[in-house]
């Protein structure tokens, strides 16, 4: 469990690999973990519209496999 400490919405990415319409806009969120105060992870909040994300929003971790190497998973977050 954690909270959204800060976030930005990316609407015009620099890298061409993420310029597909289905990938925009997306968020980059700084999540503060409940288990250790002050510990923050840069990640994404999934399953939410960009305009619905807010500071102090409660989230929980989920793990997503990478496309190229499914045995490697990344921590992502979903609203609670």
Buried (B, 14 or more C-beta within 10 A) or exposed (E): EBBBBEBEBBEEBEEEEEEEEEEBEBBEBBBBBEEEEEEBBEBBBBEBEBEEBEEEBEBEBEEBEEEEEEEEEEBBBEBE
